[in-house]
């Protein structure tokens, strides 16, 4: 008896649903259009997001043409600390501070200008020797032996209150050594 009641109820609901759908073809059509519209909108949003992500990755970094160089200054200590004809490594800043024969200072990148290997200083020979392809540089970073195509990059040096400060924010590219690159302490 109970089973028959349930069966009748299901049959009645099915008939109602069929009748509703037959009676209201417009609402069915409208629903389909709404769903299609929603689908198109969501697809458009997804495509726009993908385009934005791809564009962000492919966009070249802004060139620092002029004054917008990042500043990160390392105070390496009193100028008197460094003796002429010596090179001191500063691994945290990835540079060497070279104190030249006349007491002038140069901060040199430790990155080889051939393919970027780290270049160690050889104090006995008084030169930088790249372990990768045998390029050699003198104490000023100039090329003694290729394949390195140009001198080691340098960093800006300033001496303030007898302290040597190196701006490691951006390496300065150069083809060769020039006396203008050397910084001297000013004696009062
Ligand atoms: S990376 Fe230094 S010589 Fe090639």
Boltz pocket constraint, residues with backbone or C-beta under 6 A from the ligand:
constraints:
  - pocket:
      binder: B
      contacts: [[A, 112], [A, 113], [A, 114], [A, 115], [A, 116], [A, 117], [A, 130], [A, 131], [A, 132], [A, 133], [A, 134], [A, 135], [A, 146], [A, 147], [A, 148]]
      max_distance: 6.0
